[in-house]
Amino acid sequence: MFKIVDNFLPRTFSNRLHNDVTEGVVPFYYRDSNVDYSKVSQLTHTCYHNIDKIKSEYFPVVQPIFYLIEKELDIEIVEVEKIKFNLMLNKYLLKSDLDTAIHQDIDDKNYITFLYYINDSDGDTCFYESNTLVNSVTPVKNRAVFFDSNKYHRATPPIKYDARFILNITFKI
């Protein structure tokens, strides 16, 4: 599966997420890398993780997105792996340091990853097959991307914009 949907959320919901992450309602925490072996750090806010369940008071705000996902994909979500906000800041790095680690979210064909771009930015999400770039998606406010969680991908940090905000949800169907 690979699907891009522009204007995914109603405008008021999209604007609320944008305002909440940019105005400090959603607290972010430093991570040394965006995945375990990447050179690029990021800030995150985890709302939910399947091991310790609800981790944030912000969970009820994002929970209604599940209904919209199920409607858009005509599926039933049976298990949620994680719900996490990611913030990558503009970095002045050598070109070789911009390469974040290519990874899978979950190596299981029954899981789907939902990326929701909260703001306009550069810092594409790049998708790979056999280490070859096959697709990339530019962050556009209110754009959603759905893909199989076992698909290899990576995020790139913004260069022209100050920040790249996304909501990342991984779930089982």
N, C-alpha and C positions, 0 to 999 in steps of 0.2 A: 504494500500500500504506500502511496505517496500522493498527498493531496494538499493543495494550497487554497485557502479561502480568505478573500479580502472582506473587510467589514464584518468580521465574524460576530462580534458582540454588539448589542444595541449601544448607540452613541453614549448614553449616560453611564452605562456600565464601563465602557472603554475609558471614558474620561475619569471616572472614579478611580480605576486602577492606576491610570497615569498620574493623577494628582496624589494618590496615597503613596506611591513609591517615590515621587519626586519631592514631596513635601514632608517626608519623615514619619508618616503614619506607620509605614512598614519598616521596622529596623533591619538593617543589613549587617552581616558579620563577615569578617575577613577570612578568606581561604587562600592558602598559599598557591594553589593552582586550580584551574577549572575542572580538571580531572587529575587523577593521582600522579601522572608523570608529565604534566604540561609545564611550560615555562611561563605561562600567563596566569597571574593571580586574578581573583574576582571577589566580589562581595555577594553573599547569598542570604536568603531568608527561607527557611524550611517551614512550610505550613503543616505538612503531614509526611510521615514515613511509615512504611508497613511494619517496622520493628517496634517503634515506640509510639505509633499512632499520631494523634493530633499533637502538634508541637507549637502551635501558634494560635493566639487569639484571633488572627486574621483568617483562619480556616473557614468560618461561616460566610465570609464575603466571597471567597472563590468557589465554594461548594456548588452553587447553582450552575457553574460552567459545565458540570457533568451532564446536566439535562440537555444543554445545547450541543455538546459533543455527541451524545447518543442520538439526538435528532439528526444532526448533520451527517453522521456516518451510518445511521440506521443499524445501530449495534446496541448491545447491553454491556455496560461496564460491570464486571463481576468482582474485581479487586483493584484497589489502588496501590501502586508501589510507592509513589512519591509525588508531592506537590512542592515546588520550589521556585522562588524568584531568584534570578541571576542578574547581577549588575557587573558589566565589564566597563572599565573606564578607559578613556583615551590614553594610549601609551606611546612614548617616543622610543621605539625599539628598532633594532636592526631587523631587516627583512627576515632573516633566519629565525629570529625570536618571535615573530608573529605567528609562526606555525604552532598552533595548539595541537594537542594530541588527538589523533584520529581514534575514535572509540565507538563502542556499542553501549547503549544504555542498559539493555538486558539481552542476553543471548537466548531468546525464547521467542518463537514465531507467534505466540499468542498474546504478546504485549504490543501496545501502540504507544508512541510518544507524541504528545501534543506540545508544540511550541507556539506561544502566543507573544507576538511582538508588541510591547507596550508603547514604544516610541519609534519615531523615524530615526534611522541611524544607518551608518555603514557597518561593517562587521558581519559579513554574510555567514550563513550557516551553509557549510559545504558537505556534499554527500559523495561517497566513494564506493566503487566496486573494484576489487583487486588493486587497491591503492591508486586507482585512476579516478580523477574528479569526473562525476557524471551529472551533477546538478548543483546549483547554489541558489539560495534564497536570500534576498536583501531584506533587512528589517524595515517594515512599513507599519506604522501605527495601525493597530486593529487587524493585523494579518495573522492568520493561524496556519500552521503547517502540521500535517499529520503524516507519520511514517512508521513503518515497522521498527520496533525498538532494537531489533538485531541488525539494523542497517548501520553501516559505518558512516560516521559524520564527525564534524568538528565545528566549533565556533571560532570566529576570528574577531579580534578586538577592533573597536572603532578607531579610525585614524582622523577622519574629517569632523566627526561629531564628538562631543564630550563623553557621552555615555550610551550604552546599549542595555536596555532593560527587557528581559523576557520572563514569561511565566512558563515553567516546564512541568508538565504532568505526564507521568508514565502509569499506564493502567493495563489490566488484563481484560480481554473480551472473551 
